[in-house]
Structure formats: structure tokens, C-alpha cells
Amino acid sequence: MSNSTGLHQEALAWHNQKCFVQAEQKYKEALQFNPNNPDIWSDLSVLYYQLDRYQEGLEAIDRALNIGSPKQIYYYRLGLLLEKTGAISRSIRAYQQSIVLDNNWIDSYVNLGRILFEQGNLSKAESVFMQAIARQVNRADIYYYLGKVLIARRQVESGIAAYKKALSIENDNFNILYDLGTALQSQAKPEAIGLLYIGHAFYYQNNYAQAVKYYEDFLAISQENPINVQPILEAYFNLITSLYQLEQDEEAIKAYREAIQTYPNVDRLPAQLWEFLHLDGRAKEAIKIAELLPNFNKNNLYLLRQSSLILPVVYESEEEIDYYRDRFTQGLEELIEQTSLTTPETIKNALMDVGAHTNFYLAYQGKNDLKLQTRYGQYFQQIMAANYPEFVKDIAMPTISEHSKINIGYISNYFYSYHTVTHLFLGWLRHCDRHKFNLYCYQLGNPSDLEIVKFLEHYSDNFYHLAHDQSLDINYIRKTAEKIISDRLHVLVFLDIGMHPYMTVFGSLRLAPIQCSTWAHPVTTGLPTIDYFLSSDLMEPYDAENHYSEKLIRLPNIGISYPKTAIPKVTKTRKDYQLREDAIVYLCCQSLYKYLPQYDYIFTEIAKRIPQAQFAFISNKSVHVTKLFRQRLQRAFERVELNSEDYCKILPQQYQIDYWNLNLISDIFLDTLSWSGGRTTLEAITCNLPIVTCPSEFMRGRHSYAILKMLGMTETIAKDETEYIEIAVRLGLDRSWRESIVKKMNQRHSYLYNDKTCVAALEEFYQQVVREKYQLSKEQ
């Protein structure tokens, strides 16, 4: 790979993460090596388009067009930029030229037809969209705009048909739903389904009050004139969840009772509703939903698992943690007792009912999970063994010689460019000794960014995208297992068991002679099929072997090779984040479920001594979860007669570039107790934030501790909560000390980033265990 090609791929990876400063830098570096590469100029023009730097974008795309043979995508991108500058006629010609070069370039048809429609040239617009459809495309936007054109031409039935076709392709598009619903309601004989579509449109825009109105109207009409049950169930589900979002819980339960009484044999509604309530932080309501069902009993494994093993996203009190842990423990025993593996039907049902979820939130309680994880792991592995007996047998170690390469596989559901799993462990691939190892990567998820696929393809000898839908599929499991086994791996590393059901499913099988897990989800898997847990020597306490069912491997330092992030310059101010200019800003950027209620008093103790303190949190995806956390902070501050709103700011979720800006305008990074920051800490250090941390009993609460130890920065490591508060307060009051910490930390970045020692140790481990197991197999 040439320098320009490698830099171009890096630029695309940054670009895909919306890290525009880094992407622009890499594009320009690539152009220094090869200024006559039109693709780089073209991709750079897209970046300028996204940054609203349209003139620079036009200059970049002109360079692309003037180098070599023009491509259809160049003219398409030229059309986009010309539209933004108001040069509509030139934009039309650019889109037309793009189609001339490639009459299958559908994006150009869409934009050309849309502009003609907006200009009122309905006949030509219809012709453009029909030409696109003739190319055998199946895109919602084509049919949607065709529908708008036909409605405008008073061909209402044809317009409705086009809208319906668009909806069949993209069923949650607000514009399609609203326009279709409106068209159906505008007919001489309005169709009830139109009310449902308009309700959906408001629902997907989070306008729950309006959604409720249309859903109730639709259900009232549908009960008088029964139609297909599926749209009625959709209406009930969205009606109930809308009522919950509006805090009308009693009305939601009333609607749910009505639904299950009317349709007692339909399981989809309670299953979907349970999932929504769980992720929305409503554990008690989810339990009630399950227990209200007429067929709720201990023989229904799905409902028993959902009801008994549910854990809140955030806890309201320390007592609540104990309550749900006891409930989980008892529920697990009941689940094991009630599981039958005696017939083909019960064996399959056990997998489908139990395997669709993980114990993801269990580890966030901050306790020793070895016993519970092992109990669950052995139980689930028995279910997998019953379903796939051929995939749980020991696998012979493939033959190796002194000079042959060892086959290493890495499997993940989260090989995405934006995901922490990829960021943490890509160094193992990047710095691998390819003379000694063949690398196989298996992506189980459905990545929206193809650039990370290119990246992984480059750093792997074999890359496989084994896509799945979210529901468990018996045949998919079999085919994927067969594929991995056929690659004859020596070692298979599961990067993120516990984060997605499929990772637990495949981790419960024997797909390679040696199988390992990692600290992407830093808790023991409890699975008898996982042989080793790859961890960090600096993170693990002295007695860590007692925390794992696997054999613990302590890799040097923090166990990963993490690159120093190229952080952009500050482009936002505190005002953009509604933070005070004179505040001492403590960045508290962990996921809200990492914050346990017994540590809330730490914020109030700091606030009592630093009146100008502001704690910047980042919200959960769920509005309700965020609300629960905010209420918990309010109670904590009220106990010391302070107003939490004066000190705590819960910000919306941030794009990467905005998140880095938030780091850059903050003063101090407050680590979470019991579950420490990993990637967040590594990035905060590059943003010159001093890190306050206090290591806990388990590795998952010692990430930041290990990072600071590797830097030789122990000044801000606390031995207990009291010292944690003292350090946080001193950093807030003593600016010169704070700046000295930052300066010292800055001088030691080379100690931390791009560490290859751990990769060498990892590869030494691979060689040792493979040769030992191979030798043992020869002797038997």
C-alpha cells in the first residue's frame, strides 16, 4: 500500500467518524504524496460540503474533474455544491452530466427530479423519477418524490400507490408517513389506516401528544371495522409507549390491558413493550407488563427470564441494587429449574427464549459477579450444547511447524469505526507480526460505515462480514459456526462477550482449540468454553484470579496499544454547552449507568467547597433514564441544602468532534468509581485534562488507575473516596498545581500511547499456548 493510499484510507476513517479536522489533515497529507489523485480531491470536497465551506468544496471538486477521466460521482458532488451556492441551473447540468456518465447513478436522478419538482416542472420531474425506477431501483426517496409529483398533478390514487411503495422500503420515515396519511385522509372516503400513518409520523418525531390522538382515533375506528391485526398491534405499541413518555402511566397500563384482552395469543406486543420499558429505565413497569399477561407462569421461559433477570439501567438507591441483585439470583435459579431440554421443541425454545438477551447491566452493580456469571454461563452453554452438539466438542489443534504461521481469529459484533471496542483493540491488529500470524476478522453486526471494513481488510489476512438481523436465527448460528470452524483457527478471541446476544451464543460453542475473551466488557464470561481472559497487568489487583472462570492472562501495561488521538483545536465555547465562563468545569462523561447512587455525595462534597463548580454529564439515549439520574442528583444536593441545577449540567449526547471540544473547554476529568473510564480517559489525557480516579476492587474499576500508573502520574490517584474528594477540590482551587499536572502529563504521552510491548507479549502468549496444546495433542 502506497503512502497516499494509506493516508487516504485514514482520512476516510476519520471522515466517517465526523472527525473533520483530522480527516482534512490526512486528506492534505495524502495529496502531498499524490496531488494528482482525483478521488482524494473528490472526497475532500465532500468534507468541505459537510463543513459548509462550499467555495473550497467547489475548488476541490474542480481539481478532481480536471485530473484524468471525470467520474459520475464527481459531477454529482459538483451538483450538490452548486445547489448550496444557489447556482441551480448549473447544478441541474451537473446532475444531468452525472447521469450521462452512469445512468445507474440514482442519487443524481433524485436530486435532479427534486429540483425540477421544486421549480414546478412537474412533467419533467415525473419523467426523471420514472427513468430512475426503470433502472430497477428500490429506493424510498424515488417513490416518495414521485408520489409528491403525482399528487401535485392531481393523480391522487397513483400518488398514494407511490407513497405506499416508498413506505414499504422505509417504514419509519416521517415525511412519507405524514404525506401518505394526509393523502389517504383527503380522499372522498377517508381510510382509517391514514390515521395510523399520521400517528406514526408524529411518533417518530417524538411528538407523543399528537401521536396519541391519532392512534386513539385509529383504534376506535378499527374496533368498529376490524382490519388486519398487525397495524392494530403497531398502534397499541406506539400508543402505550407514547403514554409512558408523557408520564401517563395509568393510561398506558389501561391501553395495555385492553390490548392483551383483545389479542391474548399474540406475544409480539408484550415482548416489544418489555424491551422498550427496560431500555427506558422502567424496570418495575416492565415486570408488571410481564406479570399482567394471562399466560405468565414459571413454565414460560421467555417471560420468566424477562421478568426475573431484569436489571435497571440506573438505580435510585444503594438498597435498590441489593434488591435487584437478590431478585436476579433467585430468578436465575428458577429459570434453570424450569428449563427442560428433553425434546427437540423444548431445546429450541430454550435457546430462543433465553438467548435473546445478555446480562450486560449485571456488572455495573460493582460487585463480584464470578458466581452468578459462572452459574448463568454453564446453564446457557448446556442449552447451546443441546441445540448444537456437534459444535461443543473439542477441536484438534491444526498442525504447526517451526516456521508455519499461527491462525488467530478476532470476532466482534462491534467492529464499527465509532465504537469503543474497535478503538481499544485495533492496535492488536495494526502491530501484529504478519510473518508469524495469519489474522482472521469476523464482523457479526451490520456496520453503516464501509471505511472501517476497508481498514480491517487491510490489517487482516481474511475479513468476513457475517451480517445478521437482531433476532436469533438457528440457521445463521449454524452457518456462522461452520464458517469459523472451516478456517481452522488455532486461537479465537471474542472481543466483546456480554455486549450482544450473538457474542454469548458463539462464545458458548467450541469454534477453535483455544478461545479467549477480553476486557472490552471487563467481567468474566462464566462460559466453560472460554479458556483465557486477556487483561492488563496494571489494571488487575493482586487477587484478580479469584474474579474469573477463565485463566487470567496479565498483558503488560494496560494490555492494548492505543494511538494518540489527533485532537482538533477548540472551535466551541462554554456558552455552546450552557456552561459558565467562570466555572470550574468537572467533566463527568461516563455512561449514566456507571454512576452508582452511593457515590452521589462526592459531587455535593466538592460543590460545598467549590461554589463555582459545574459538573458536566452526558445524557442517556432515553429521556426517562436521564430524568431518573437528574432526580437522583436533585435529592443528593437537597440533602446538603444545595440546588443541583446550579451545579449539574446534563448535556445531550455529542458527536465526536463536539465531545472533544467539551473535553477541551473543561478543567478536570472526574472518573467513575466501581467502573472506570477507558477510552474516555485516554482521550481526556490528550485534551490536557487532569484525571481524578480511585481504583476499586475489580479490574473494571481500575482502567484510569492503570493509565495514570503507566504515565507515572500518581498524584491524582486516590486511595479512598475521601482522598478522591480532596484531590478534586485541590485541582479546582489550585490552578498552578492543576497546570503542573497537565504539563507533566503532556511530557509523558510517549509512555502511554502506541505501546507495542503488550502486543509482543500477546503474540508470545499465542505462540506458547498453541505450541503447548499442539505438543500435548501429539503425545495423546
Secondary structure, DSSP 8 states (H G I E B T S, - for coil): --HHHHHHHHHHHHHHTT-HHHHHHHHHHHHHH-TT-HHHHHHHHHHHHHTT-HHHHHHHHHHHHTSSS--HHHHHHHHHHHHHTT-HHHHHHHHHHHHHH-TT-HHHHHHHHHHHHHTT-HHHHHHHHHHHHHTT---HHHHHHHHHHHHHTT-HHHHHHHHHHHHHH-TT-HHHHHHHHHHHHTSSS--HHHHHHHHHHHHHTT-HHHHHHHHHHHHHHHHHS---HHHHHHHHHHHHHHHHHTT-HHHHHHHHHHHHHHSTT--HHHHHHHHHHHHTT-HHHHHHHHHTSTT-STT-HHHHHHHHS---SS-SSHHHHHHHHHHHHHHHHHHHHH---SSHHHHHHHHHHHTT---GGGGGG-S--HHHHHHHHHHHHHHHHHH-GGGSS--------SS--EEEEEEES---TTSHHHHHHHHHHHT--TTTEEEEEEE-S--S-HHHHHHHHHH-SEEEE----SS--HHHHHHHHHHHHHT--SEEEES-TTSSHHHHHHHTS--SSEEEEETTS-S----TT--EEEEETTTS-TTGGGG-SSEEEEESTTSS-------------GGGGT--TTSEEEEE-S-GGG--GGGTHHHHHHHHH-TTEEEEEE--SSHHHHHHHHHHHHHHHHTTT--GGGTEEEE----HHHHHHHHHT-SEEE--SSS--SHHHHHHHHTT--EEB---SSGGG-HHHHHHHHHT--TTB-SSHHHHHHHHHHHHH-HHHHHHHHHHHHHTHHHHTT--HHHHHHHHHHHHHHHHHHHHHHH-
